[in-house]
Amino acid sequence: MKQKVIDTINFQIKAEEESSRLYFAMANWCELNGFAGSAAYLYEHANEERMHMVKLVKYLNERGAQAKTKSLEEPQNEWDSLKDVFKGVLVHEEKVTELINNLYEICLNEKDYLTSNFLQWYIQEQVEEEASARSVLDQLELASTSQGGFFHFDKEMKIMAATAASNPLSE
């Protein structure tokens, strides 16, 4: 593997770990503010991001390159509302999509077709991640227009978290 590809994958590993920590912080905030279902959903999302990181680490190992553990930025820990939390999820997923696209472009430029092929999974995953974030925001917007809507929204998030937790191989 070319060093530029290895370095960019290591940067992505850090980004995935920081994503996990951000979603963990969001889950903490939700739990402390009475949104247990949203917290469960975000804790599950944090686990998923960690698995994305591990998948990249294992890929580098399989290719005989070295994955590096880098220092991490402290994630945001406070939000003004549940809606702000989930707006943050969408903004963050869009940022991750940019990073994956950049990594893919570097692989193509470096003629690393094996890694380009490996990254197809991440590209499709980002389509799903952004669609999911938009769907959650749409549901949250609908919930905010009715009495008790946040209660029902939070219950739905708990169901989504349980579904994701019971099907870990889909990620």
C-alpha positions in Angstrom: 0.0 0.0 0.0 1.1 3.5 -0.7 1.9 5.7 2.4 -0.6 8.4 1.3 -3.4 5.8 1.4 -2.3 4.4 4.7 -2.1 7.9 6.2 -5.5 8.8 5.0 -7.0 5.5 6.3 -5.4 6.3 9.7 -7.0 9.7 9.6 -10.4 8.0 8.9 -9.8 5.6 11.8 -9.5 8.7 14.1 -12.6 10.3 12.5 -14.6 7.1 13.1 -13.4 6.9 16.8 -14.3 10.6 17.3 -17.7 9.9 15.7 -18.3 7.2 18.3 -17.3 9.5 21.1 -19.6 12.3 19.8 -22.6 9.9 19.6 -21.7 8.7 23.1 -21.7 12.3 24.4 -25.1 12.9 22.6 -26.5 9.8 24.3 -25.3 11.0 27.7 -27.0 14.3 27.1 -30.2 12.6 26.1 -30.2 10.2 29.0 -29.6 13.1 31.5 -32.5 15.1 29.9 -35.1 12.4 30.1 -34.9 11.0 26.5 -34.0 7.4 27.3 -35.1 6.1 23.9 -33.0 8.6 22.1 -30.1 7.8 24.4 -30.4 4.1 23.6 -30.5 4.9 19.8 -27.3 7.1 20.1 -25.5 4.6 22.3 -26.1 2.0 19.6 -25.0 4.5 17.0 -21.8 5.1 19.0 -21.1 1.3 19.0 -21.7 1.2 15.2 -19.2 3.9 14.6 -16.6 2.0 16.7 -17.2 -1.0 14.6 -16.6 1.1 11.5 -13.2 2.1 13.0 -12.3 -1.5 13.8 -13.2 -2.6 10.3 -10.6 0.0 9.0 -8.0 -1.2 11.5 -8.4 -4.8 10.5 -8.2 -3.9 6.8 -4.9 -2.2 7.3 -3.7 -5.2 9.3 -4.7 -7.5 6.6 -2.8 -5.5 4.0 0.4 -5.5 6.2 0.1 -1.8 7.0 0.1 -0.2 10.5 -3.1 1.3 12.0 -2.1 4.1 14.4 -3.9 5.2 17.5 -4.0 9.0 17.5 -5.0 11.5 20.1 -8.7 12.6 19.9 -10.5 15.8 20.2 -13.0 16.3 23.0 -16.5 16.0 21.6 -19.3 18.5 22.2 -21.1 17.7 25.4 -24.0 20.2 25.6 -27.0 20.9 23.4 -29.9 23.2 23.6 -32.6 20.7 22.6 -33.2 17.2 21.3 -33.7 18.7 17.9 -30.2 20.2 18.1 -28.8 16.8 19.0 -30.2 15.2 15.9 -29.4 18.2 13.6 -25.8 17.6 14.9 -26.0 13.9 13.8 -26.9 14.9 10.3 -24.2 17.6 10.0 -21.7 15.1 11.4 -22.7 12.3 9.0 -22.4 14.8 6.1 -18.8 15.6 7.3 -18.0 11.8 7.4 -19.3 11.4 3.9 -16.9 14.1 2.7 -14.0 12.3 4.5 -15.0 8.9 2.9 -15.2 10.6 -0.6 -11.8 12.1 -0.1 -10.3 8.8 0.9 -11.9 7.1 -2.1 -10.5 9.8 -4.4 -7.0 9.4 -3.0 -7.2 5.6 -3.5 -8.2 6.2 -7.2 -5.4 8.7 -7.7 -2.9 6.3 -6.2 -4.3 3.4 -8.2 -5.1 1.4 -5.1 -8.0 -0.4 -6.5 -8.2 -3.0 -3.7 -8.8 -0.2 -1.2 -11.2 1.5 -3.5 -13.2 -1.7 -3.7 -13.1 -2.1 0.1 -14.4 1.5 0.5 -17.6 0.7 -1.5 -19.1 -0.6 1.8 -18.4 2.7 3.5 -19.8 4.7 0.6 -23.1 2.8 0.8 -23.1 3.0 4.6 -22.9 6.8 4.3 -25.9 6.9 2.0 -27.8 5.0 4.7 -26.5 7.1 7.6 -27.5 10.4 6.0 -30.9 9.0 5.0 -31.5 7.7 8.5 -30.5 11.1 10.1 -32.8 13.0 7.8 -35.6 10.5 8.6 -35.1 11.0 12.4 -35.2 14.8 11.9 -38.4 14.5 9.9 -40.0 12.4 12.7 -38.8 14.8 15.3 -40.2 17.8 13.4 -43.6 16.0 13.2 -43.4 15.1 16.9 -42.8 18.7 17.9 -46.2 19.7 16.4 -48.4 17.6 18.7 -49.0 17.2 22.4 -47.0 14.3 23.7 -45.1 14.1 20.4 -41.7 14.0 22.0 -42.8 11.2 24.2 -43.9 9.1 21.2 -40.7 10.1 19.3 -38.5 8.9 22.1 -40.4 5.6 22.3 -39.8 5.1 18.6 -36.1 5.8 19.0 -36.0 3.1 21.7 -37.5 0.6 19.3 -35.0 1.6 16.6 -32.1 1.1 19.0 -33.4 -2.3 20.0 -33.8 -3.3 16.3 -30.3 -2.2 15.5 -28.8 -3.9 18.6 -30.5 -7.2 17.7 -29.1 -7.1 14.1 -25.4 -6.1 14.5 -24.4 -8.0 11.3 -26.3 -5.6 9.1 -23.7 -2.9 9.8 
